[in-house]
Amino acid sequence: MDGRLDWLEHDSGGEDYGFQNFFDSIDTRVMGRGTYEFVAASGEWPYEGKRTIVLSSTLNNRDVAEHLVGKLEILSMEPVDLVEL
């Protein structure tokens, strides 16, 4: 794996293969620092109305992009520990 996330921006048009139905059915999105930084840099936040948790041992709430303050939580824990919350 090369760590690239450019595939997130690819919109092939047409069929979404159930993605929108899946997205509508969840209430919380969990991502790591790399994904957060990639999405935050786009200037647009596609997860309005969804609880968003960023798992990172190096980020804290002071690092949140200004346009995203109040729209996500940064937690420093392992994913397995998050499941136990």
Wavefront OBJ file of the C-alpha trace (Angstrom):
o trace
v 0.000 0.000 0.000
v 1.280 3.437 -0.866
v -0.933 5.412 1.543
v -2.494 7.467 -1.227
v -6.111 8.534 -0.858
v -6.742 10.070 -4.258
v -9.205 7.268 -5.016
v -11.606 8.953 -2.555
v -12.162 11.764 -5.045
v -12.929 9.519 -7.996
v -16.553 9.741 -9.074
v -17.276 7.366 -11.889
v -20.823 8.656 -12.217
v -23.850 6.466 -12.564
v -24.196 3.547 -10.166
v -23.028 4.116 -6.582
v -23.257 0.395 -5.730
v -25.248 1.061 -2.570
v -22.843 3.602 -1.075
v -25.486 6.281 -0.476
v -27.832 3.801 1.217
v -24.970 2.603 3.401
v -23.877 6.151 4.240
v -27.458 7.113 5.153
v -27.691 4.108 7.496
v -24.697 4.992 9.686
v -24.529 7.636 12.380
v -20.788 7.677 13.082
v -17.754 7.745 10.818
v -14.295 6.835 12.147
v -11.088 7.737 10.339
v -7.397 8.119 10.992
v -5.217 11.194 10.733
v -4.229 10.673 7.100
v -7.806 10.426 5.885
v -8.848 13.408 8.026
v -6.038 15.580 6.647
v -6.854 14.575 3.074
v -10.570 15.340 3.438
v -10.000 18.532 5.474
v -7.650 19.889 2.807
v -10.420 19.710 0.223
v -12.125 22.619 1.998
v -15.465 20.853 1.850
v -16.747 18.588 4.636
v -18.835 15.781 3.125
v -19.921 14.352 6.475
v -22.375 17.003 7.716
v -24.875 15.546 10.140
v -22.698 12.540 10.935
v -20.664 12.119 14.084
v -17.039 11.970 12.981
v -14.233 10.599 15.125
v -10.597 10.969 14.123
v -8.278 8.492 15.820
v -4.791 9.910 16.226
v -2.020 9.773 18.792
v -0.508 13.007 17.443
v -3.460 15.300 16.635
v -5.485 17.163 19.230
v -8.468 19.504 19.090
v -6.187 22.529 18.555
v -5.164 20.970 15.226
v -8.699 20.929 13.799
v -9.071 23.057 10.683
v -11.023 26.222 11.476
v -13.912 25.340 9.159
v -14.302 21.978 10.955
v -14.342 23.100 14.597
v -17.318 21.447 16.293
v -17.835 18.957 13.474
v -15.531 16.176 14.677
v -13.836 14.673 17.699
v -10.187 13.720 17.948
v -9.484 10.762 20.208
v -6.174 9.147 21.053
v -6.982 5.454 21.380
v -6.796 2.183 19.550
v -9.763 1.303 17.318
v -10.587 -1.710 19.494
v -10.894 0.598 22.517
v -13.298 2.837 20.615
v -15.611 -0.105 20.003
v -15.802 -0.658 23.755
v -17.033 2.926 24.432
l 1 2 3 4 5 6 7 8 9 10 11 12 13 14 15 16 17 18 19 20 21 22 23 24 25 26 27 28 29 30 31 32 33 34 35 36 37 38 39 40 41 42 43 44 45 46 47 48 49 50 51 52 53 54 55 56 57 58 59 60 61 62 63 64 65 66 67 68 69 70 71 72 73 74 75 76 77 78 79 80 81 82 83 84 85
